[in-house]
């Protein structure tokens, strides 16, 4: 099975698998991004980082071996500036799924997210994945702009509530084929 590396780099960041000692820091960064629940109808998971580290955040019939939670660290420092969670092989073996990407608000608007995803896309092409997918809340306009701007601009489907209301939510699954 193809997996992305445990450690990889961009010009400004080192991306590596989460260590147990980093769970608390990652949980704080995750909770900082909880404002997205205004768009997806979810609620904050106070055990998210620990759950991802121990069990994974898995799709139906998924296995922990195909899941990764990685931290984004500024090169030359121990400063964790973001989180990336992914799944290898869902819904098909040659599909790579990006579950979650969040950059600490202090580092927003510096191009770090684009830098990470552009390098990740290069790794995925070289690893012979045929597509990458991401699911985004329809009301999350910044994320829709981000992902479509990076080439995940084919719509695979809409999931969730069937009609728009303030308290209704749905996701759009975006795909990029290689």
C-alpha atoms as an extended CHARMM CRD file, in Angstrom:
* protein
*
       178  EXT
         1         1  UNK       CA              0.0000000000        0.0000000000        0.0000000000  PROA      1               0.0000000000
         2         2  UNK       CA              1.1470000000        3.5060000000       -0.8630000000  PROA      2               0.0000000000
         3         3  UNK       CA              1.5300000000        5.9120000000        2.0680000000  PROA      3               0.0000000000
         4         4  UNK       CA              2.8810000000        9.4220000000        2.1270000000  PROA      4               0.0000000000
         5         5  UNK       CA              6.1890000000        9.7410000000        4.0230000000  PROA      5               0.0000000000
         6         6  UNK       CA              6.2820000000        9.9530000000        7.8210000000  PROA      6               0.0000000000
         7         7  UNK       CA              8.4310000000       13.0810000000        7.3810000000  PROA      7               0.0000000000
         8         8  UNK       CA              8.4830000000       15.4310000000        4.3680000000  PROA      8               0.0000000000
         9         9  UNK       CA              9.3100000000       19.0810000000        3.7360000000  PROA      9               0.0000000000
        10        10  UNK       CA              8.3540000000       22.2390000000        1.9300000000  PROA      10              0.0000000000
        11        11  UNK       CA             10.5870000000       25.3010000000        1.6480000000  PROA      11              0.0000000000
        12        12  UNK       CA              9.3990000000       26.6310000000        5.0360000000  PROA      12              0.0000000000
        13        13  UNK       CA              7.9170000000       23.6280000000        6.8390000000  PROA      13              0.0000000000
        14        14  UNK       CA              8.6200000000       20.1220000000        8.0540000000  PROA      14              0.0000000000
        15        15  UNK       CA              5.5680000000       17.8590000000        8.0250000000  PROA      15              0.0000000000
        16        16  UNK       CA              5.7360000000       14.7520000000       10.1880000000  PROA      16              0.0000000000
        17        17  UNK       CA              3.5960000000       12.2130000000       11.9890000000  PROA      17              0.0000000000
        18        18  UNK       CA              2.1420000000       13.4260000000       15.2830000000  PROA      18              0.0000000000
        19        19  UNK       CA              4.0420000000       12.3610000000       18.4060000000  PROA      19              0.0000000000
        20        20  UNK       CA              2.2190000000       11.6130000000       21.6460000000  PROA      20              0.0000000000
        21        21  UNK       CA              4.0170000000       14.5150000000       23.3370000000  PROA      21              0.0000000000
        22        22  UNK       CA              2.4290000000       16.9160000000       20.7940000000  PROA      22              0.0000000000
        23        23  UNK       CA             -1.2150000000       15.9230000000       21.3540000000  PROA      23              0.0000000000
        24        24  UNK       CA             -2.0120000000       18.8220000000       23.7110000000  PROA      24              0.0000000000
        25        25  UNK       CA             -0.5820000000       21.4460000000       21.3460000000  PROA      25              0.0000000000
        26        26  UNK       CA             -2.3930000000       19.9350000000       18.3650000000  PROA      26              0.0000000000
        27        27  UNK       CA             -5.6660000000       19.8400000000       20.3170000000  PROA      27              0.0000000000
        28        28  UNK       CA             -5.3580000000       23.5790000000       21.0030000000  PROA      28              0.0000000000
        29        29  UNK       CA             -4.7510000000       24.2910000000       17.3230000000  PROA      29              0.0000000000
        30        30  UNK       CA             -7.7380000000       22.0970000000       16.3770000000  PROA      30              0.0000000000
        31        31  UNK       CA             -9.9740000000       23.9050000000       18.8930000000  PROA      31              0.0000000000
        32        32  UNK       CA             -8.8250000000       27.2500000000       17.5120000000  PROA      32              0.0000000000
        33        33  UNK       CA            -10.2710000000       26.1450000000       14.1740000000  PROA      33              0.0000000000
        34        34  UNK       CA            -13.6200000000       25.1990000000       15.6910000000  PROA      34              0.0000000000
        35        35  UNK       CA            -15.2170000000       28.3010000000       14.1480000000  PROA      35              0.0000000000
        36        36  UNK       CA            -15.8090000000       26.1170000000       11.0740000000  PROA      36              0.0000000000
        37        37  UNK       CA            -18.6680000000       24.4600000000       12.9440000000  PROA      37              0.0000000000
        38        38  UNK       CA            -20.7690000000       27.5300000000       12.1930000000  PROA      38              0.0000000000
        39        39  UNK       CA            -20.6180000000       26.2920000000        8.5900000000  PROA      39              0.0000000000
        40        40  UNK       CA            -20.7000000000       22.5200000000        8.9960000000  PROA      40              0.0000000000
        41        41  UNK       CA            -23.0800000000       22.1090000000       11.9420000000  PROA      41              0.0000000000
        42        42  UNK       CA            -20.5610000000       20.0420000000       13.8820000000  PROA      42              0.0000000000
        43        43  UNK       CA            -19.4660000000       20.4780000000       17.4590000000  PROA      43              0.0000000000
        44        44  UNK       CA            -16.0470000000       20.6640000000       19.0070000000  PROA      44              0.0000000000
        45        45  UNK       CA            -14.3970000000       17.3210000000       19.7890000000  PROA      45              0.0000000000
        46        46  UNK       CA            -12.4250000000       17.8330000000       22.9960000000  PROA      46              0.0000000000
        47        47  UNK       CA            -10.5240000000       14.5850000000       22.3890000000  PROA      47              0.0000000000
        48        48  UNK       CA             -9.8710000000       15.0790000000       18.6630000000  PROA      48              0.0000000000
        49        49  UNK       CA             -6.0570000000       14.9720000000       18.6980000000  PROA      49              0.0000000000
        50        50  UNK       CA             -5.9060000000       12.0150000000       21.0910000000  PROA      50              0.0000000000
        51        51  UNK       CA             -8.5920000000       10.1160000000       19.1490000000  PROA      51              0.0000000000
        52        52  UNK       CA             -6.8040000000       10.7550000000       15.8570000000  PROA      52              0.0000000000
        53        53  UNK       CA             -3.4990000000        9.6190000000       17.3600000000  PROA      53              0.0000000000
        54        54  UNK       CA             -4.8640000000        6.4390000000       18.9460000000  PROA      54              0.0000000000
        55        55  UNK       CA             -7.7580000000        5.3750000000       16.6660000000  PROA      55              0.0000000000
        56        56  UNK       CA             -7.7270000000        7.6510000000       13.6350000000  PROA      56              0.0000000000
        57        57  UNK       CA            -10.6240000000        9.5400000000       12.0890000000  PROA      57              0.0000000000
        58        58  UNK       CA            -11.6470000000        6.7670000000        9.7500000000  PROA      58              0.0000000000
        59        59  UNK       CA            -14.0830000000        6.3950000000        6.8630000000  PROA      59              0.0000000000
        60        60  UNK       CA            -16.5450000000        3.4820000000        6.7870000000  PROA      60              0.0000000000
        61        61  UNK       CA            -14.5950000000        0.1970000000        7.0350000000  PROA      61              0.0000000000
        62        62  UNK       CA            -11.3530000000        2.1820000000        7.3090000000  PROA      62              0.0000000000
        63        63  UNK       CA             -8.2250000000        0.9930000000        9.1090000000  PROA      63              0.0000000000
        64        64  UNK       CA             -5.7910000000        2.9370000000       11.2820000000  PROA      64              0.0000000000
        65        65  UNK       CA             -2.8430000000        1.7920000000        9.1350000000  PROA      65              0.0000000000
        66        66  UNK       CA             -4.1270000000        3.9100000000        6.2270000000  PROA      66              0.0000000000
        67        67  UNK       CA             -4.6900000000        7.0400000000        8.3150000000  PROA      67              0.0000000000
        68        68  UNK       CA             -2.2220000000        9.8050000000        9.1800000000  PROA      68              0.0000000000
        69        69  UNK       CA             -2.3210000000       12.8200000000       11.4320000000  PROA      69              0.0000000000
        70        70  UNK       CA              0.6850000000       15.0230000000       10.7840000000  PROA      70              0.0000000000
        71        71  UNK       CA              1.9420000000       18.2750000000       12.2600000000  PROA      71              0.0000000000
        72        72  UNK       CA              3.2820000000       21.2100000000       10.2870000000  PROA      72              0.0000000000
        73        73  UNK       CA              6.3390000000       22.6970000000       11.9810000000  PROA      73              0.0000000000
        74        74  UNK       CA              8.3100000000       25.7850000000       10.9930000000  PROA      74              0.0000000000
        75        75  UNK       CA             11.7600000000       24.6830000000        9.8410000000  PROA      75              0.0000000000
        76        76  UNK       CA             14.4960000000       25.3450000000       12.3570000000  PROA      76              0.0000000000
        77        77  UNK       CA             12.0100000000       25.5570000000       15.2380000000  PROA      77              0.0000000000
        78        78  UNK       CA              9.7400000000       23.3350000000       17.2930000000  PROA      78              0.0000000000
        79        79  UNK       CA              6.7640000000       25.5900000000       16.5180000000  PROA      79              0.0000000000
        80        80  UNK       CA              3.7420000000       23.6010000000       15.3340000000  PROA      80              0.0000000000
        81        81  UNK       CA              1.7380000000       25.8260000000       12.9960000000  PROA      81              0.0000000000
        82        82  UNK       CA             -0.8050000000       23.3970000000       11.6130000000  PROA      82              0.0000000000
        83        83  UNK       CA             -2.4230000000       19.9880000000       11.3130000000  PROA      83              0.0000000000
        84        84  UNK       CA             -3.0030000000       17.7080000000        8.3370000000  PROA      84              0.0000000000
        85        85  UNK       CA             -5.0900000000       14.5330000000        8.5480000000  PROA      85              0.0000000000
        86        86  UNK       CA             -5.3510000000       12.1730000000        5.5980000000  PROA      86              0.0000000000
        87        87  UNK       CA             -6.5540000000        8.7500000000        4.5530000000  PROA      87              0.0000000000
        88        88  UNK       CA             -4.8790000000        6.5660000000        1.9380000000  PROA      88              0.0000000000
        89        89  UNK       CA             -7.2200000000        4.5040000000       -0.2150000000  PROA      89              0.0000000000
        90        90  UNK       CA            -10.7760000000        5.7620000000        0.2860000000  PROA      90              0.0000000000
        91        91  UNK       CA            -13.1640000000        5.1640000000       -1.3430000000  PROA      91              0.0000000000
        92        92  UNK       CA            -10.8900000000        3.3630000000       -3.8350000000  PROA      92              0.0000000000
        93        93  UNK       CA             -7.3150000000        2.0880000000       -3.2820000000  PROA      93              0.0000000000
        94        94  UNK       CA             -5.8920000000        4.6870000000       -5.7000000000  PROA      94              0.0000000000
        95        95  UNK       CA             -7.6870000000        7.6180000000       -4.0070000000  PROA      95              0.0000000000
        96        96  UNK       CA             -6.0540000000        9.9080000000       -1.4420000000  PROA      96              0.0000000000
        97        97  UNK       CA             -8.4280000000       11.7120000000        0.9340000000  PROA      97              0.0000000000
        98        98  UNK       CA             -7.5830000000       14.9290000000        2.7520000000  PROA      98              0.0000000000
        99        99  UNK       CA             -9.6910000000       14.8880000000        5.9110000000  PROA      99              0.0000000000
       100       100  UNK       CA             -8.5840000000       18.1000000000        7.5840000000  PROA      100             0.0000000000
       101       101  UNK       CA             -6.0810000000       20.9120000000        7.1580000000  PROA      101             0.0000000000
       102       102  UNK       CA             -5.8250000000       23.7920000000        9.5670000000  PROA      102             0.0000000000
       103       103  UNK       CA             -3.1390000000       26.4370000000        9.9840000000  PROA      103             0.0000000000
       104       104  UNK       CA             -2.8010000000       28.3380000000       13.2980000000  PROA      104             0.0000000000
       105       105  UNK       CA             -4.5120000000       31.7370000000       12.9150000000  PROA      105             0.0000000000
       106       106  UNK       CA             -1.2310000000       33.5200000000       13.7100000000  PROA      106             0.0000000000
       107       107  UNK       CA              0.1280000000       32.0810000000       10.4420000000  PROA      107             0.0000000000
       108       108  UNK       CA             -2.9300000000       32.6360000000        8.2350000000  PROA      108             0.0000000000
       109       109  UNK       CA             -2.5010000000       34.4700000000        4.9280000000  PROA      109             0.0000000000
       110       110  UNK       CA              1.1810000000       33.5320000000        4.6050000000  PROA      110             0.0000000000
       111       111  UNK       CA              0.7140000000       30.8430000000        1.9660000000  PROA      111             0.0000000000
       112       112  UNK       CA              1.6300000000       27.9410000000        4.2550000000  PROA      112             0.0000000000
       113       113  UNK       CA             -1.4920000000       25.9310000000        3.4170000000  PROA      113             0.0000000000
       114       114  UNK       CA             -0.8770000000       26.2710000000       -0.3200000000  PROA      114             0.0000000000
       115       115  UNK       CA              2.7740000000       25.3800000000        0.1600000000  PROA      115             0.0000000000
       116       116  UNK       CA              1.8570000000       22.1780000000        2.0290000000  PROA      116             0.0000000000
       117       117  UNK       CA             -0.8330000000       21.0720000000       -0.4080000000  PROA      117             0.0000000000
       118       118  UNK       CA              1.2640000000       21.8230000000       -3.4950000000  PROA      118             0.0000000000
       119       119  UNK       CA              4.0680000000       19.6220000000       -2.1300000000  PROA      119             0.0000000000
       120       120  UNK       CA              1.5580000000       16.9640000000       -1.0750000000  PROA      120             0.0000000000
       121       121  UNK       CA              0.0920000000       16.9210000000       -4.6040000000  PROA      121             0.0000000000
       122       122  UNK       CA              3.6010000000       16.3600000000       -5.9920000000  PROA      122             0.0000000000
       123       123  UNK       CA              4.1320000000       13.4340000000       -3.5960000000  PROA      123             0.0000000000
       124       124  UNK       CA              0.7640000000       11.9400000000       -4.5390000000  PROA      124             0.0000000000
       125       125  UNK       CA              1.4780000000       12.1580000000       -8.2820000000  PROA      125             0.0000000000
       126       126  UNK       CA              4.8730000000       10.4910000000       -7.7600000000  PROA      126             0.0000000000
       127       127  UNK       CA              3.1840000000        7.7860000000       -5.6390000000  PROA      127             0.0000000000
       128       128  UNK       CA              0.7850000000        7.0140000000       -8.4980000000  PROA      128             0.0000000000
       129       129  UNK       CA             -2.4420000000        7.9920000000       -6.7700000000  PROA      129             0.0000000000
       130       130  UNK       CA             -5.0120000000        8.7360000000       -9.4720000000  PROA      130             0.0000000000
       131       131  UNK       CA             -7.0810000000       11.2610000000       -7.5380000000  PROA      131             0.0000000000
       132       132  UNK       CA             -7.2290000000       13.3360000000       -4.3890000000  PROA      132             0.0000000000
       133       133  UNK       CA            -10.4550000000       14.2860000000       -2.6280000000  PROA      133             0.0000000000
       134       134  UNK       CA            -11.4990000000       16.7480000000        0.0630000000  PROA      134             0.0000000000
       135       135  UNK       CA            -14.8890000000       17.3570000000        1.6190000000  PROA      135             0.0000000000
       136       136  UNK       CA            -15.7700000000       20.9690000000        2.4300000000  PROA      136             0.0000000000
       137       137  UNK       CA            -18.7920000000       22.5470000000        4.1220000000  PROA      137             0.0000000000
       138       138  UNK       CA            -20.7710000000       24.3650000000        1.4420000000  PROA      138             0.0000000000
       139       139  UNK       CA            -20.9670000000       27.4330000000        3.7070000000  PROA      139             0.0000000000
       140       140  UNK       CA            -17.1700000000       27.4920000000        4.1760000000  PROA      140             0.0000000000
       141       141  UNK       CA            -16.3730000000       29.9020000000        1.3590000000  PROA      141             0.0000000000
       142       142  UNK       CA            -12.7140000000       30.4550000000        2.3160000000  PROA      142             0.0000000000
       143       143  UNK       CA            -12.0500000000       26.7030000000        2.1360000000  PROA      143             0.0000000000
       144       144  UNK       CA            -13.9460000000       26.3470000000       -1.1470000000  PROA      144             0.0000000000
       145       145  UNK       CA            -11.7780000000       29.1020000000       -2.6560000000  PROA      145             0.0000000000
       146       146  UNK       CA             -8.6400000000       27.4970000000       -1.2290000000  PROA      146             0.0000000000
       147       147  UNK       CA             -9.2910000000       23.9760000000       -2.5420000000  PROA      147             0.0000000000
       148       148  UNK       CA            -10.6510000000       24.9690000000       -5.9480000000  PROA      148             0.0000000000
       149       149  UNK       CA             -7.7280000000       27.3720000000       -6.3810000000  PROA      149             0.0000000000
       150       150  UNK       CA             -5.3650000000       24.4240000000       -5.8710000000  PROA      150             0.0000000000
       151       151  UNK       CA             -7.1030000000       22.3650000000       -8.5450000000  PROA      151             0.0000000000
       152       152  UNK       CA             -9.6300000000       20.3310000000       -6.5620000000  PROA      152             0.0000000000
       153       153  UNK       CA            -12.3850000000       21.7460000000       -8.7120000000  PROA      153             0.0000000000
       154       154  UNK       CA            -14.3670000000       18.7580000000       -9.9050000000  PROA      154             0.0000000000
       155       155  UNK       CA            -17.5290000000       18.2110000000       -7.8570000000  PROA      155             0.0000000000
       156       156  UNK       CA            -18.1460000000       14.5870000000       -6.9240000000  PROA      156             0.0000000000
       157       157  UNK       CA            -21.3160000000       15.1860000000       -4.9250000000  PROA      157             0.0000000000
       158       158  UNK       CA            -23.2450000000       17.0230000000       -2.2480000000  PROA      158             0.0000000000
       159       159  UNK       CA            -23.9940000000       15.4120000000        1.0970000000  PROA      159             0.0000000000
       160       160  UNK       CA            -26.2000000000       16.5710000000        3.9460000000  PROA      160             0.0000000000
       161       161  UNK       CA            -29.3860000000       18.5820000000        4.1830000000  PROA      161             0.0000000000
       162       162  UNK       CA            -31.3810000000       18.8710000000        0.9580000000  PROA      162             0.0000000000
       163       163  UNK       CA            -32.4440000000       22.5170000000        1.2940000000  PROA      163             0.0000000000
       164       164  UNK       CA            -30.8790000000       25.7310000000        2.5510000000  PROA      164             0.0000000000
       165       165  UNK       CA            -31.8100000000       27.1440000000        5.9550000000  PROA      165             0.0000000000
       166       166  UNK       CA            -29.6590000000       28.8090000000        8.5830000000  PROA      166             0.0000000000
       167       167  UNK       CA            -29.6070000000       25.6170000000       10.6430000000  PROA      167             0.0000000000
       168       168  UNK       CA            -29.1400000000       23.2200000000        7.7080000000  PROA      168             0.0000000000
       169       169  UNK       CA            -25.7280000000       22.0040000000        6.6020000000  PROA      169             0.0000000000
       170       170  UNK       CA            -24.1740000000       20.1500000000        3.7020000000  PROA      170             0.0000000000
       171       171  UNK       CA            -20.7490000000       19.2810000000        2.3560000000  PROA      171             0.0000000000
       172       172  UNK       CA            -19.3820000000       19.2660000000       -1.1490000000  PROA      172             0.0000000000
       173       173  UNK       CA            -16.7920000000       16.6550000000       -2.1220000000  PROA      173             0.0000000000
       174       174  UNK       CA            -14.1210000000       18.0520000000       -4.4280000000  PROA      174             0.0000000000
       175       175  UNK       CA            -11.7760000000       15.9700000000       -6.5830000000  PROA      175             0.0000000000
       176       176  UNK       CA             -8.5770000000       16.4890000000       -8.5290000000  PROA      176             0.0000000000
       177       177  UNK       CA             -7.6390000000       13.7830000000      -11.0190000000  PROA      177             0.0000000000
       178       178  UNK       CA             -3.9850000000       13.2540000000      -11.8790000000  PROA      178             0.0000000000
